[in-house]
Amino acid sequence: MKIGIISDTHGLLRPEVTKALEGCEAILHGGDITGPEIIEKLESIAPVYVVRGNGDRDWAEHIPLFLDFELAGLRVYMTHRKKDLPDDLSEYDLVVFGHSHKYEESRHGKTLLLNPGSCGSRRFHQAITMVIAGIADGHIETTRIDIPQKTVGALSKSGSADLKKQIETVIKETQKNRGPEAIADRYGFDKALTEQIARLYLTHPGVTADGIMTKMGY
C-alpha cells in the first residue's frame, strides 16, 4: 500500500506535492491545514486521515485533535504537536505529528515516529518536505521527498513588476476588504498566487511583505 504523509500545508498545496501523491491509496495530514479546500483537493486523490493543528480555526472544529486507527495492518496514531503524544507509544507501528516544520524520523522498537516536515508555505528557510511510504507485510518503508525551492518570480502576468511591491499591493487591498479575485482582476495578478498572499496575510496577523515572501519560499 502506498501512502502519502504530509503536514503544515498552511493553505498552500504545491503542484509538486499533488504530483508526488498520485497513486497513493491514503494520505495522512499532520495538521495546520488552514483551509477546507486543501482537504477537498487531497480527497480527490485518496482517502484522507487528518488531525487539527493549532493554526486551524473555527472552520476545523469538526476535525479531531488525535487519531488512533488501523491502516493496512498497522496501528497508527496522529496528532499535531509532538508534546501531545501519549507517554507510551509501544502499541503503535506508526506515529505521525507535525508543527515544527522540521523533518524528523526515529524508531523506538517497532514504533516509527515521523514528522514529515512542512510541504506548504516555507518559513525560516527550512526545507520543504513530505513522505511517500510503502506498507507491505506489516512493515513500513519511508522515502523523504524534498521539494525544490522556487526561484523569485513575479505575480504579474507580464512578469515585469517587482514581487515585493505586488505583495504590498495585495496587503493594502486586503485591508480594504477586497477579495483576492477582485484584486487579481484589478491589477492583472495571477489569481492563485494572489489568493495565497491574501490567505497568508489574514492567517498571520502582523506579517510583513518580507515575511510573506519567506513563507512562500522566496
N, C-alpha and C positions, 0 to 999 in steps of 0.2 A: 504494500500500500504506500502510495506516495502522498506526503502531506507537506503543506507549507506552514511555516511558523514565523509570524511577524509580530511587531509591536510598535507602539508610538508613531502611528501614521500622522497624527495631528492635522487631520483634514486634507492630507496630500497622499494620493495613491499614484505613485510614479508608474509610467508605462513599462519601465524595466521590471518593476515588481509584478505587475499583472502578467507580463510575458513569462517570468520565471515561475509563476503559479499555474501556468497552463498545464493541464494533465493531472493536477493534484486531485485527490479524492476527498480531501478535507483540508480546511485552513484553520489554524489556531492563531488568535489575535490576543496579545497580552495587555490590551487596554491603551487608554489615551487615543481614542479613535477620533474624537472631535467632530463627528457628524454622521448622521444615519446614512448619508449617501455612500460613505465608504463601505459600510456593511452591505448595502444593496449591491454595489459593484462586486464585492467579494462573493456574495451569494450567487451571482450569475456565473461564477467559476466553479464553486464547490460548496458543500455544507460548511458553515462557519461556527466555530466554538469561540466565544468572545467573553472577556470579563471587562468590567467597568474600571476605567482609570481615574485618578484624582482630577484630571482635566476634563472629564466627561460630565457635563452639567445636566440640567433638568431633563433634556431630551432622552437621557440614557438611564433614567431611574429604573426601567424595567430590566436592565442588563445586570446580571449578578456580579458581586464583588469576588466571588470564589466559584470555581467549577471543580467537580470531582466526578469523573466518568471513565468509561472503558472505551478504548479505540483500538481496533484490530488486535485484540487480546492483551493490550497494555492498560494498566491503571494510570490515569493521567490526572494531575492536579494543576490548576491555574489560578493565579491572582496577579494583580498589577505590580505590587511592591514586594520586594524580597523580604522586607522586615515583617510582612504579614503572613508569611508562610508558617505552617504548623511546626512545632519543635521536632516532631517525629515524622519523617518522610519515608521511612523504610518500607512501607507498604506500597509505595508508588514506583512505577517504572520511569515515568517522565514527569518532570515538574517544570512548568513554564511561567516566567514572570517577565517584567519589563521595567519601565520607569526611569532607569539610569541612562538610557540611550547607549549603553556600552555593552558590547558583546561579551557574554560570559558562558562558559561551558565547563562543567565538572561532574565527575562521577563519585558517588558515595555508595559503595556496594552495588546493588542492582539499579540504584536510582540515578537518573541523569537529570541534573539541574541545568536549565537552559534559559538564558536571556538572549533573544535573537538580535538585540540592539534596536535601533530605530531605522525604519526604512521610509520615514516621512520627511517632514521638514528638518533640515540639518541645524545643529546648534554646536557652538564652541568648537567648530572644525573637527567634530568627531566623524568617524567612518559611518557610512550609510550601509546597514547590513540587514540580512534576513537569513532564514534557514530553509533548505529543502531537505526533508528527511524521508527515509525509506524504512518501512516496518515489515519484517518478514520473520516468521517462526519465533515470535516473541522477542525479537531483538530490534533495536532502532539504530540506524546509521545516519549521521547528520553531515550535511555539506553546507558550509558557510558561503553565502553569496554576498560579495561586496559590490555595491552599486557605484559605478564611476561618478566622480564629481562633474557637474556641469561646468562648462566654461561660461564666462559672463556673456549674457546676451541682452537683447532689448525686448521690451514688451510691445513696442510699436510695430505694426505690420511692416513699416518701411525699414525698420531696424536702425534708424538714424538717431533716435533720441537717446539721451542718457538714462540708464536704468534707474539710478537713484532718484533722479528728478521725477520720473514717471511713478515710482513708488510714493514719493511725497505727494504727487497729484492724487493718487488713489486714496491716500490717507486723508487729505484735505476734503475730497469729495465724499468720502465715507462719513466724515464728521458732519457733513451737511445732510446726512441720512439718504444719500443717493445709493442705489443698489449697484452691484458690480456690473450687471449687464448695461445699465444706463451709463455708467462711467466708461465702459469699454466702447460703447457706441459714440459717446460724446467726443472721445479723444482718439479713437481708432486703435485702441489697445487690443491685444489678444484677450478674449473673454475668459478662457480657462485660467490664465495667469493673473488676470485682474481679480477674479474670484478668489484665487489662492491668497493674494496680498490682502484683500479685504478681510478674509477669514482670519488670517494671522494677526491682523491689527485688532480685530474685535475679540479674539480669544487670548490675546496677550496685552492686557491694559498697560499703557505707557511705553510700548515698544516703539523704537525709532525706525527710520528708514534703513539705517545701517543694521539694526537688529533684525529687521525683516529680511534683508539681503543675506545675513548669516544663516537664518533659519531656512532660507530657500536653497542654501548650498552654494552661494556665490562668495 
